[in-house]
Amino acid sequence: MFPNSTENETRAVPALPAPAAAVLTDSISFHWENQSFRTDLIFVLPVALCLAVGLAVGHQAAGMIAAGGAMTVGFGAKQDIDNSQLLPMIFATLGISVSTFLGMVVGHENILLVGMAALWGFGYGMLTARDGGYGWVGQQCVVMLVVGSAFPTSVEAAADRSLLMLAGGAIQVLSSSVILRLFGELQAHLRALTSYVRAEQSALREAMLNAAASWKQ
């Protein structure tokens, strides 16, 4: 018995490949209504300030390092943690300075870098399961650890570079919070920073236990 037309119509139609234009929509289309050039200028000011101070005091390299910290932290304003754009910036400021220090101390020729990079990568992987802002902070920490390892140096020199990154990030956070009138929110976040640290420690322990259970299975 041959299938009738109704049965033919109900059969699943194989999916056709999407046109190239549809696949490349995100790359070739720009939603100008979402542009924030005016706001972005606020995050450029700390970068320029770090460079200007470095030139003024005759330490151009130090100014560039601090500017790099300010630039990296500025991108955190596009992220979100607990409905706040300041928290990603605060966490990134602390994270990239510590990661830079450790990367430079360990160095790219030290076998410890393999284990440390694996640990940082594992942490980044755990953070990607949470809000996007957490994953972004983890990504910056991994990048700074690896980049810092390309410049192995003494503990003192690594501490200097780390402090410059910390200073640049702090200038970005303070400047942005003042200009955007978020200083009250910044104060609240800084007061609650210890509670965030405790919460992250608990989350890390839970993630490690879950990972161990999955490994056993």
C-alpha positions in Angstrom: 0.0 0.0 0.0 1.4 3.3 -1.0 1.4 6.2 1.4 -1.1 8.9 0.7 -0.3 12.6 0.4 -1.2 13.3 4.0 1.5 10.9 5.2 4.0 12.5 2.8 3.3 15.9 4.3 3.9 14.7 7.8 7.2 13.2 7.1 10.2 15.2 8.5 11.8 17.4 5.9 15.6 17.3 6.1 17.1 20.5 7.3 18.8 22.6 4.6 22.1 24.3 5.3 21.7 27.9 6.4 22.6 30.6 3.8 26.1 32.0 4.3 24.6 35.5 5.0 22.6 34.0 8.0 25.7 32.3 9.4 27.8 35.5 9.1 25.1 37.8 10.5 27.0 38.4 13.8 30.2 39.2 11.9 28.8 41.5 9.1 26.1 43.2 11.0 26.6 46.0 13.6 23.7 47.2 15.7 24.5 50.8 15.9 21.6 51.4 18.3 23.6 49.5 21.0 26.8 51.6 20.6 28.2 53.1 23.8 31.1 55.3 22.5 30.3 58.1 24.9 30.4 55.8 27.9 33.5 54.0 26.6 35.4 57.3 26.6 35.2 57.2 30.4 37.2 53.9 30.4 39.8 55.4 28.1 40.7 58.3 30.5 42.5 56.1 33.1 44.6 54.5 30.4 45.6 57.9 29.1 46.3 59.1 32.7 48.7 56.2 33.3 50.6 56.8 30.1 50.8 60.6 30.8 52.1 60.0 34.4 54.7 57.6 33.1 55.9 60.1 30.6 55.9 62.9 33.1 58.0 61.1 35.7 60.3 59.6 33.0 59.2 55.9 33.5 57.5 55.2 30.2 57.6 51.4 30.7 56.0 51.6 34.1 53.3 53.9 32.7 52.6 51.3 29.9 52.3 48.5 32.4 49.8 50.4 34.5 47.9 51.5 31.4 47.7 47.8 30.5 46.1 47.0 33.8 43.6 49.9 33.4 42.8 48.8 29.9 42.1 45.2 30.8 40.0 46.1 33.8 38.0 48.6 31.7 36.7 45.8 29.6 35.1 44.4 32.8 32.5 47.2 32.6 30.9 45.2 29.7 30.5 42.2 32.1 28.1 41.6 34.9 28.3 39.9 38.3 25.3 40.1 40.6 23.8 42.9 38.4 26.9 45.0 38.9 29.5 46.1 36.4 31.9 47.1 39.1 32.4 43.6 40.6 34.0 42.2 37.5 36.4 45.1 37.4 37.3 44.7 41.1 37.8 41.0 40.8 39.9 41.4 37.6 42.1 44.0 39.3 43.0 41.6 42.0 43.2 38.6 39.8 45.4 39.9 37.0 47.9 41.4 39.5 48.3 38.1 41.4 48.4 36.1 38.2 51.0 38.4 36.7 53.2 38.0 39.8 53.0 34.2 39.9 53.6 33.9 36.1 56.7 36.0 36.2 58.1 34.2 39.3 57.5 30.8 37.9 58.8 31.6 34.4 58.2 29.8 31.2 61.1 27.3 31.7 60.0 26.1 35.1 58.0 22.9 35.3 55.8 24.5 38.0 54.3 26.6 35.2 52.6 23.5 33.7 50.9 22.6 37.0 50.0 26.2 37.7 48.6 26.8 34.2 46.6 23.6 34.6 45.2 24.8 37.9 44.3 28.2 36.5 42.7 26.6 33.5 40.7 24.3 35.8 39.5 27.3 37.8 38.5 29.1 34.6 36.6 26.0 33.4 34.7 26.0 36.7 33.9 29.7 36.4 32.4 29.3 32.9 29.6 27.4 34.5 28.5 30.5 36.3 27.5 34.0 35.3 29.4 35.4 32.3 31.3 37.9 34.4 33.0 35.2 36.4 34.1 33.4 33.3 35.6 36.7 31.9 37.6 37.3 35.1 38.9 33.7 35.0 39.9 34.2 31.4 41.9 37.3 32.2 43.7 35.6 35.0 44.8 32.7 32.8 46.0 35.1 30.1 48.0 37.2 32.5 49.6 34.1 34.1 50.7 32.8 30.7 51.8 36.2 29.4 53.7 36.9 32.7 55.6 33.6 32.4 57.2 34.9 29.2 59.1 37.5 31.3 60.7 35.4 34.1 62.3 37.6 36.7 63.1 38.0 40.4 60.4 38.2 43.1 61.1 42.0 43.6 60.7 42.8 39.9 57.6 40.6 39.6 56.1 42.4 42.6 56.8 45.8 41.0 55.0 44.8 37.8 52.2 43.3 39.7 51.7 46.4 41.8 51.7 48.6 38.6 49.0 46.4 37.2 47.1 46.7 40.5 47.5 50.5 40.4 46.2 50.8 36.9 43.2 48.6 37.6 42.5 50.5 40.8 42.6 53.8 39.0 40.2 52.5 36.4 37.7 51.3 39.1 37.9 54.5 41.1 37.7 56.8 38.0 34.8 54.9 36.5 32.8 54.7 39.7 33.2 58.4 40.3 32.3 59.6 36.8 29.4 57.1 36.5 28.2 58.0 39.9 28.7 54.5 41.3 30.9 55.4 44.2 28.3 54.4 46.7 28.0 51.0 45.0 31.8 50.7 45.0 32.0 51.3 48.8 29.4 48.7 49.4 31.2 46.1 47.2 34.5 46.8 49.0 32.9 46.4 52.4 31.4 43.1 51.3 34.6 41.9 49.6 35.5 39.5 52.4 32.1 37.9 52.2 32.6 37.4 48.5 36.0 35.8 49.2 34.4 33.4 51.7 31.6 32.6 49.2 34.1 31.9 46.4 36.1 29.6 48.8 32.9 27.6 49.5 32.1 27.5 45.8 35.6 26.3 45.0 35.5 23.5 47.6 32.1 22.4 46.2 33.4 22.4 42.6 36.5 20.3 43.7 34.2 17.8 45.4 32.0 17.6 42.3 35.0 17.1 40.1 36.4 14.4 42.3 33.0 12.6 42.3 32.8 12.8 38.5 36.4 11.5 38.2 35.5 8.5 40.4 32.5 7.7 38.2 
